Amino acid sequence: MLPAITFGTYEVHFINELPALDGLFPWANYSSIYVLVDANTRAYCLPKLLEVGAFNNATILEIPAGETYKTIDTCEHVWDAMLTEQADRKALLINLGGGLVSDLGGFIAGTYKRGIDFVNIPTTLLAMVDATVGAKTGINLKGIKNTLGLFNEPKAIFIHLPFLSTLDDNELLSGYAEMLKHALLSGQPHWDMLTTIGPKAVATNPSLIARSLQVKKGIVEQDPDEQGLRKVLNLGHSIGHAIETECMRMGQPILHGHAIALGMVAELWLSVRLLGFPQPEFETVSNYLLGLYGSFLNIDLSLDNLAKLVGNDKKNRSKQLLFSLLRRVGQPEYDCPVSNEMLLEALVYLRGETYEV
């Protein structure tokens, strides 16, 4: 078992067997325990969790699976269920699921009766390496990603790799995209190691997951409230979130990591144009990303709609588009101004049309 990793006031624990949970956290200190699941984790992960003694009397709260349900209406459904059960301020919420469950559950916990404690037990690769750590919580507003949210640290995070055996290849690829992002921020050796091993190997290698967490930890500890350096973790997200939102609007949703991978290709193209990111490195990285995620470019996305969505990105300031880009692998920069024209050129390039680097 790997040693715990400290993030702020909480620790991320790697557990080989779920019964170990009984001795790793003071569950008995709470008046009641609630477990938030979606339809997938209720079917595939919850039965194993309920075998642990601490959760024998837990109340199960279920939400639908899918990004379209990451809304205030879903929050209201959960808040109402907790009120009906007379959950008090000493209740504990356990978020058992992927990024949707942890983002929404952390937001619910932070706002219910001005805040109750919560614990994350991620069940997807994306959630294990990125979504559940760093204290960001949030929900979508009018389809725009994470417009409402708050910084709210869990009391603990428990990673159990066998949950990854329930995922299909596309879900693993989604989490792998965030690991690739961490590698681009970290340096060439990390990128080379990760791309040599490939996406399927990470599901059985906790040290690779821990490596990604250490990259994020090193950044978050320097800027916990995302006032500066932490913005580099948004590499690929300005355009990626727009792609994810527009695909959802069109009724052709794609997974978060797939959209972020495409966003990284476009934003690395901007890095070449604006920061002098080396052309050979760009071709190597973009070819690798497009080889894994390029099939999703077949969706006919509106460039105008994507540009408008990027205009609503939370990193922007005074209507100026601000991106997190790379000068070299391992040399990120944040608050890089991008013109509307340059953004459109990047989107056109991503679609394989007329612009060349």
N, C-alpha and C positions, 0 to 999 in steps of 0.2 A: 504494500500500500504506500502511495506517495505521501510525503508530509503535507500538512495543510498549508494553504497559501493565504496570507493575511491581506485583506482589502479593507482599508479604513478601519471600521470598528468590528468587522465580522471576518470569519474565516471560510475558505472554500475547502471542503473535505472530500477526499476520494475514498469511497467505500466499496469494498469488494462484495460484501454481503449485506443485504438490507437490515437484518436483525441488529447489526452494529449500531444502527440509529438509536436504539434504546439507551445506550450509554454515552452518546455524544452530545446530548442536548437536554436541558432541563424541561422536558415536556410537561411534567407534573406541576410546574409553576403557573400554568394557565387554567383559567376557569373552564374553557372549552376549546376544542380544536376543530377547525374547518379545513377541508381539503378541496381546493379549486382544481377542476379537471375540465378538459373538453371531451368530445365524444371519443376521440382516438385514445387519449390517455386513460379514460375510464375503462375502455375495453382491454387495453394491452398492458398498462402499467399499474393501475390502481389495485387490482387483485393482489399483486405481490406486496404492495405497500401495506395493505390492510392486514397482512400476516404479522406485521410488527406489533408487538404488544402495546406500544404507546398510542396506537391509532385504532384500537379496538372499538372505541366509542366515538370516533370522529364523525362529524357531519359532512356529507358529500355535497358540494355545490358544482353543478355542471353547466357549462356554456357550450354553444355550438362551436365547431372547429372552422377555422378560416378567417382570413384577414378582414373580410367584410363585417365581421361581428366584433371588431375591436373598436367599440363605440360606447357612447354614454348610455345608450339604451341597454346594452349588455351589463354595464356597471350598475345601472338602476335595478336590473333583475337580481343581481347578486346582493346588492345592499338590501333590497326588499326581503330576500330570503334570510339574510342575517338578522334583520329586525324581527321577522316572524319567529325565528329561533331564539330571540332575546339575547343575541350575542352582546356582551359587554366589552368594556375597554381592556379587559384582561384576557380577551379571546386571542387565539393565534390562528393565522391563516397560512396554510401550506399551499404553495403554487406548484402543482405537479404537471409539468407540460413543457412546451416549447416557448419560443419568444412571445407569442400572443398571450399565453397564460401568465408568464412572468411579468410582462409589461403591464397588462391589465390588472393582474392580481396585486402587484405592488402599488398601483395607483389606487385601487379599491382600499387596500389596507391603510394607505397614507391619508385617506379622506374619511373613512368610516369613523364616526364619533371622534374626529380630529386625530385619528391615528391609532392603529393597533399593530402589534408585532407581526412579522411574516417571515417565512422561511421558503427558499426556493429549492426545488428538487427538479433540475432540468432533465428532460427526456429526449431532446434532440441534440445533434452535434452543434447546431447554430446556437442553441441556448447555453450549452456547456462552455463554449469558447468565447461567447460574446454577450448574448442578450440578457442573461441573468446576473452578470457581474457589472459593477460600475455604478450601481445605485440609480440608474435612469429608469423611470417608469413613464408610461404614457398611453394615450388612446388617440384614435384618428377623429378628425372633425371634417365633415363633408368630404370624406374620402382622402383628405390630405394627412400624410403620415405624422403621427405623434405630435399633433398640434397642441393638445392638452396633456400636461404631465407635470411631474415634480421629481426632484432628487430625493430618494427614500431608500436608505440602506436596509437590507434584510438583516435578520439576526444571525443567519448562517446559510450556507449553500452546501448541498450534498450531491456529489456527482457519482453516479452508479453506471458504469459503462455498459453493463448488459442491457440497459434500456435501448441502446443504439441498435440492438439486433432486431428491434421492431420496425426499423426505418427502411424505406426503399432507397434505391440509388439516387433518385432526385433529391431526397431529403438530405442524404449524406453530402451530395454536391453543394447543397445550399449552405451547410455549415463550413464546408471546405473553402468556399469563397471568402468567408470572413477570416479563416486561417491564412489564406493567401494574402489578404489585405495586411494582416499582422506581419507577415513575412516581408512584404514590400516596405513597410514602415521600419522594420527591424534591420534588414541588411541582406546583402547578396548570399551569404552562407545559409541563412534561414530559408530564403527562397529556393536555393538549389537543393537543400535537404528535403524540403516539403514536396517540391515538384518531382524529385527523384522517387520518393516513396509512393506518391499518388493518393487519390482520395479514399480508396477503400481501406488502406492500411491504418488510417487514423482512428477508425472505429474500435480497434483493439489495442491501441497504444496510448495509455494515459499520459506518458511523458510528452507526447506531441501536443496534447490538449493543455498540459501544464505549461508548455513553452509559449503557446498563444496567450494563456492567462498572464504569464509573467511580462509579456510585451505590453499588454493592456494595463497591468498593474503599474509598470514603470511610468507610463504616461499619465494615468489617472491620479496617482499619488502626487504628481507635480501640479495638477490642475483639476481638483475634484469637481468644481462647479462649471467647467467648460467655459472659462473666460478667455483662454488663450490656447496653450499647447494641446489640450485635450481635443480640440477641433480637428487635429490631424487624423483622429480615428474615424472621421467622416469621409475619408478618401473613398470615392466611388458612390457616395450616398446622395450627393446633390442631384445628380442625374439618375442614379439608381432608384431613389425613392420616387422620382417622377415617372420612370418606366413602370415601377410596381403599381403606382396609383392609376396610371392610364390603362394598363392591362386589366386591372380590376374593374375600372369604369366600362371597359369594352366587353366585359363578361368573359375574358380570357386570362384569368389570374395566373401569375407565375410566382414561384417561391422567392422570398426576400433575397436569399443569397445569389440566385440566378440574376436578378435585377441588379444587384450590387456589382457582380462580376462584369456585366455589360457597362455599368456606370464607370467602373474602373478603366475599361478600355477607352471610353470617351474622355475621361478626365486625364488619363495619361497622354492622350493626343493633345489636350490642352497644355499639359506639362511640357511636351516637346516644343510647342509654339511659344509658350510664355516663360518657361524657366530653363529651357535648354536641356531638358531630359534627353539623354543620348538616343539617337535613332536606332542603333543596333539593339539596345536594351528594350526600347519600346517594341520593336518587332518581335523579340523573343517573348516578352511578357504578354503582349496582345495576342500573338498566335497561340500561346498556351491557353489563355482565357477563352478565346473564341473557339478553340478546339473542343473545350468542355461545355461551353454555354452558348455558342453562336447560333444554335438551332432556334433559340427564342427570338432571334431577329426576324423570323418569318412573320411575326405579328405585325400588321400594317398600322404602325403608330403615327398619330398626327404630330408633326414637328411643332406646330403652333401650340398644341395642347401641352406637349412636354415642356416647351419653353415657359409657358405660363406657370406650370407647376413648379419648375425650378425657381421661378420668381418668388414663390411663397416659401422657399426653404428658410428654415429658422436661423441659418448662419448669415443670411443677408442683412445688410444694414443700410438704412436710408435709401432703399430701392437699388442699392449697388449689389450686384451678384458677387458673392465672396465664396471661393472654393478652397478646399484643401487639396494640394497638388504635391508632386514630387520633383525635386531637382535631380536626384539620383535615387536608386534603390537604397533605402536607409536614410535618406535626407528629405523628410517631408517639410512642407511649409504650409501655413494656414493664412486665412484672410487674403487670399490672392484674388485681386479684382479681375473679373471676366466681363467683357462687353457682350451685349445681346447678340451682336453679329458673330462674335467668336463662338458663343454657345451654339448658335444654329449651325455653324460650320462643323463643330464637333459632333452634333447630332447627325448631320448629313454624312460625315465620315463613318460614323458607327453603322449607318445603314448601307455602307459600301457604295456610295454614289459618287459625286463629282470631285470632292475636295481631296487633295493630297497633302501629306505632311511636307 
